[in-house]
Amino acid sequence: MPKSINPNQPARTSELSTIGEALHQLLDTYQLKAKYEQTQLIQSWERLMGNPIARRTDKLFINNRVLYVKLNSAPLKQELNMSRSKILALFLREFGEMIVEDVVFL
């Protein structure tokens, strides 16, 4: 078995892998998986929440595993605050793991 120069990096093998497997291995090796998944969540916001909510969303960002959503509609903010657990469950179902621990509507 070949030796790896970097102990955190797996040794090269002659086995073939798909591009997807190679990408996941790369993200794991450089500890970028969490950041990649957070970016996927932000890019999926309109698809997950729908066009009416996306149109009233001014800004999205994640800090310390908390998704901050800046809205331009106070009634929508109140409605989404009451549905916070459903939104987190939607993210869990979509991504298969907890990418964010909480959602804060601003």
Rosetta constraint file for C-alpha pairs under 8 A:
AtomPair CA 1 CA 11 HARMONIC 7.95 0.50
AtomPair CA 1 CA 13 HARMONIC 7.71 0.50
AtomPair CA 2 CA 11 HARMONIC 5.93 0.50
AtomPair CA 2 CA 12 HARMONIC 6.59 0.50
AtomPair CA 2 CA 13 HARMONIC 7.17 0.50
AtomPair CA 3 CA 11 HARMONIC 5.58 0.50
AtomPair CA 3 CA 12 HARMONIC 7.91 0.50
AtomPair CA 4 CA 9 HARMONIC 6.64 0.50
AtomPair CA 4 CA 10 HARMONIC 6.19 0.50
AtomPair CA 4 CA 11 HARMONIC 4.42 0.50
AtomPair CA 4 CA 12 HARMONIC 7.26 0.50
AtomPair CA 5 CA 9 HARMONIC 7.74 0.50
AtomPair CA 5 CA 11 HARMONIC 7.93 0.50
AtomPair CA 6 CA 10 HARMONIC 7.84 0.50
AtomPair CA 8 CA 29 HARMONIC 6.90 0.50
AtomPair CA 9 CA 29 HARMONIC 6.07 0.50
AtomPair CA 17 CA 21 HARMONIC 6.11 0.50
AtomPair CA 17 CA 22 HARMONIC 6.44 0.50
AtomPair CA 18 CA 22 HARMONIC 6.21 0.50
AtomPair CA 19 CA 23 HARMONIC 6.04 0.50
AtomPair CA 20 CA 24 HARMONIC 6.21 0.50
AtomPair CA 21 CA 25 HARMONIC 6.11 0.50
AtomPair CA 22 CA 26 HARMONIC 6.09 0.50
AtomPair CA 23 CA 27 HARMONIC 6.19 0.50
AtomPair CA 24 CA 28 HARMONIC 6.14 0.50
AtomPair CA 24 CA 33 HARMONIC 7.66 0.50
AtomPair CA 25 CA 29 HARMONIC 6.02 0.50
AtomPair CA 26 CA 30 HARMONIC 6.26 0.50
AtomPair CA 27 CA 31 HARMONIC 5.77 0.50
AtomPair CA 27 CA 32 HARMONIC 4.82 0.50
AtomPair CA 27 CA 33 HARMONIC 4.99 0.50
AtomPair CA 27 CA 36 HARMONIC 7.98 0.50
AtomPair CA 28 CA 32 HARMONIC 6.36 0.50
AtomPair CA 28 CA 33 HARMONIC 5.86 0.50
AtomPair CA 32 CA 36 HARMONIC 6.10 0.50
AtomPair CA 33 CA 37 HARMONIC 6.16 0.50
AtomPair CA 34 CA 38 HARMONIC 6.16 0.50
AtomPair CA 34 CA 99 HARMONIC 7.17 0.50
AtomPair CA 35 CA 39 HARMONIC 6.20 0.50
AtomPair CA 36 CA 40 HARMONIC 6.23 0.50
AtomPair CA 37 CA 41 HARMONIC 6.23 0.50
AtomPair CA 37 CA 99 HARMONIC 6.70 0.50
AtomPair CA 38 CA 42 HARMONIC 6.40 0.50
AtomPair CA 38 CA 62 HARMONIC 7.23 0.50
AtomPair CA 38 CA 99 HARMONIC 6.37 0.50
AtomPair CA 38 CA 100 HARMONIC 7.73 0.50
AtomPair CA 39 CA 43 HARMONIC 6.18 0.50
AtomPair CA 40 CA 44 HARMONIC 6.03 0.50
AtomPair CA 41 CA 45 HARMONIC 6.24 0.50
AtomPair CA 41 CA 91 HARMONIC 7.79 0.50
AtomPair CA 42 CA 60 HARMONIC 6.74 0.50
AtomPair CA 42 CA 61 HARMONIC 7.45 0.50
AtomPair CA 44 CA 48 HARMONIC 5.99 0.50
AtomPair CA 45 CA 49 HARMONIC 5.82 0.50
AtomPair CA 45 CA 50 HARMONIC 7.74 0.50
AtomPair CA 45 CA 54 HARMONIC 6.96 0.50
AtomPair CA 46 CA 50 HARMONIC 5.13 0.50
AtomPair CA 46 CA 51 HARMONIC 5.72 0.50
AtomPair CA 46 CA 53 HARMONIC 7.45 0.50
AtomPair CA 46 CA 54 HARMONIC 5.06 0.50
AtomPair CA 47 CA 51 HARMONIC 7.40 0.50
AtomPair CA 48 CA 90 HARMONIC 7.89 0.50
AtomPair CA 49 CA 53 HARMONIC 6.18 0.50
AtomPair CA 49 CA 54 HARMONIC 6.81 0.50
AtomPair CA 50 CA 54 HARMONIC 6.21 0.50
AtomPair CA 51 CA 55 HARMONIC 5.96 0.50
AtomPair CA 52 CA 56 HARMONIC 6.68 0.50
AtomPair CA 53 CA 57 HARMONIC 6.34 0.50
AtomPair CA 53 CA 76 HARMONIC 7.87 0.50
AtomPair CA 56 CA 71 HARMONIC 5.68 0.50
AtomPair CA 56 CA 72 HARMONIC 5.51 0.50
AtomPair CA 56 CA 73 HARMONIC 6.46 0.50
AtomPair CA 57 CA 69 HARMONIC 6.92 0.50
AtomPair CA 57 CA 70 HARMONIC 5.92 0.50
AtomPair CA 57 CA 71 HARMONIC 4.56 0.50
AtomPair CA 57 CA 72 HARMONIC 6.40 0.50
AtomPair CA 58 CA 69 HARMONIC 7.64 0.50
AtomPair CA 58 CA 70 HARMONIC 5.33 0.50
AtomPair CA 58 CA 71 HARMONIC 5.51 0.50
AtomPair CA 58 CA 72 HARMONIC 6.53 0.50
AtomPair CA 59 CA 69 HARMONIC 5.94 0.50
AtomPair CA 59 CA 70 HARMONIC 4.97 0.50
AtomPair CA 59 CA 71 HARMONIC 7.29 0.50
AtomPair CA 60 CA 67 HARMONIC 7.12 0.50
AtomPair CA 60 CA 68 HARMONIC 5.74 0.50
AtomPair CA 60 CA 69 HARMONIC 4.80 0.50
AtomPair CA 60 CA 70 HARMONIC 6.41 0.50
AtomPair CA 61 CA 67 HARMONIC 5.89 0.50
AtomPair CA 61 CA 68 HARMONIC 5.38 0.50
AtomPair CA 61 CA 69 HARMONIC 6.88 0.50
AtomPair CA 62 CA 66 HARMONIC 5.43 0.50
AtomPair CA 62 CA 67 HARMONIC 4.48 0.50
AtomPair CA 62 CA 68 HARMONIC 5.99 0.50
AtomPair CA 62 CA 100 HARMONIC 7.93 0.50
AtomPair CA 63 CA 67 HARMONIC 6.72 0.50
AtomPair CA 63 CA 68 HARMONIC 7.71 0.50
AtomPair CA 65 CA 99 HARMONIC 6.92 0.50
AtomPair CA 65 CA 100 HARMONIC 4.54 0.50
AtomPair CA 65 CA 101 HARMONIC 5.65 0.50
AtomPair CA 65 CA 102 HARMONIC 7.17 0.50
AtomPair CA 66 CA 100 HARMONIC 5.40 0.50
AtomPair CA 66 CA 101 HARMONIC 5.78 0.50
AtomPair CA 66 CA 102 HARMONIC 4.93 0.50
AtomPair CA 66 CA 103 HARMONIC 5.73 0.50
AtomPair CA 66 CA 104 HARMONIC 7.18 0.50
AtomPair CA 67 CA 100 HARMONIC 6.33 0.50
AtomPair CA 67 CA 101 HARMONIC 7.98 0.50
AtomPair CA 67 CA 102 HARMONIC 6.29 0.50
AtomPair CA 67 CA 103 HARMONIC 4.72 0.50
AtomPair CA 67 CA 104 HARMONIC 6.19 0.50
AtomPair CA 68 CA 103 HARMONIC 5.95 0.50
AtomPair CA 68 CA 104 HARMONIC 4.86 0.50
AtomPair CA 68 CA 105 HARMONIC 5.97 0.50
AtomPair CA 68 CA 106 HARMONIC 6.99 0.50
AtomPair CA 69 CA 103 HARMONIC 7.40 0.50
AtomPair CA 69 CA 104 HARMONIC 6.19 0.50
AtomPair CA 69 CA 105 HARMONIC 4.83 0.50
AtomPair CA 69 CA 106 HARMONIC 5.86 0.50
AtomPair CA 70 CA 105 HARMONIC 6.00 0.50
AtomPair CA 70 CA 106 HARMONIC 4.60 0.50
AtomPair CA 71 CA 76 HARMONIC 7.71 0.50
AtomPair CA 71 CA 77 HARMONIC 6.52 0.50
AtomPair CA 71 CA 105 HARMONIC 6.93 0.50
AtomPair CA 71 CA 106 HARMONIC 6.12 0.50
AtomPair CA 73 CA 77 HARMONIC 6.21 0.50
AtomPair CA 74 CA 78 HARMONIC 6.31 0.50
AtomPair CA 75 CA 79 HARMONIC 6.25 0.50
AtomPair CA 76 CA 80 HARMONIC 6.04 0.50
AtomPair CA 77 CA 81 HARMONIC 6.07 0.50
AtomPair CA 77 CA 105 HARMONIC 6.11 0.50
AtomPair CA 77 CA 106 HARMONIC 7.39 0.50
AtomPair CA 78 CA 82 HARMONIC 6.49 0.50
AtomPair CA 79 CA 83 HARMONIC 6.50 0.50
AtomPair CA 80 CA 84 HARMONIC 6.03 0.50
AtomPair CA 80 CA 105 HARMONIC 7.59 0.50
AtomPair CA 81 CA 104 HARMONIC 7.75 0.50
AtomPair CA 81 CA 105 HARMONIC 6.78 0.50
AtomPair CA 83 CA 87 HARMONIC 6.32 0.50
AtomPair CA 84 CA 88 HARMONIC 6.32 0.50
AtomPair CA 84 CA 102 HARMONIC 7.97 0.50
AtomPair CA 84 CA 103 HARMONIC 6.65 0.50
AtomPair CA 85 CA 89 HARMONIC 6.14 0.50
AtomPair CA 86 CA 90 HARMONIC 6.14 0.50
AtomPair CA 87 CA 91 HARMONIC 6.36 0.50
AtomPair CA 88 CA 92 HARMONIC 6.22 0.50
AtomPair CA 88 CA 98 HARMONIC 7.96 0.50
AtomPair CA 88 CA 100 HARMONIC 7.77 0.50
AtomPair CA 88 CA 101 HARMONIC 7.72 0.50
AtomPair CA 88 CA 102 HARMONIC 7.19 0.50
AtomPair CA 88 CA 103 HARMONIC 7.55 0.50
AtomPair CA 89 CA 93 HARMONIC 6.11 0.50
AtomPair CA 90 CA 94 HARMONIC 6.08 0.50
AtomPair CA 91 CA 95 HARMONIC 5.97 0.50
AtomPair CA 91 CA 96 HARMONIC 7.81 0.50
AtomPair CA 91 CA 97 HARMONIC 7.90 0.50
AtomPair CA 91 CA 98 HARMONIC 7.23 0.50
AtomPair CA 91 CA 99 HARMONIC 7.57 0.50
AtomPair CA 92 CA 96 HARMONIC 5.16 0.50
AtomPair CA 92 CA 97 HARMONIC 5.15 0.50
AtomPair CA 92 CA 98 HARMONIC 5.45 0.50
AtomPair CA 92 CA 99 HARMONIC 7.51 0.50
AtomPair CA 93 CA 97 HARMONIC 7.58 0.50
AtomPair CA 95 CA 99 HARMONIC 7.63 0.50
